[in-house]
Amino acid sequence: MLLAADAAETAHAGIAPDQLQLFEKNIRPVLVKDCYKCHADYSRE
């Protein structure tokens, strides 16, 4: 799954686990709900 791969790459980029958890819990859901339908790569097809 792409999201899991992104999370794994981010963990190696020096982001603290608590920051990653905050992003996954509070920020990613907003992006999915409000942004991805227009701004994701697949929307350009």
Secondary structure by P-SEA (a helix, b strand, c coil): caaaaaaaaaaaccccaaaaaaaacccaaaaaacccccccccccc
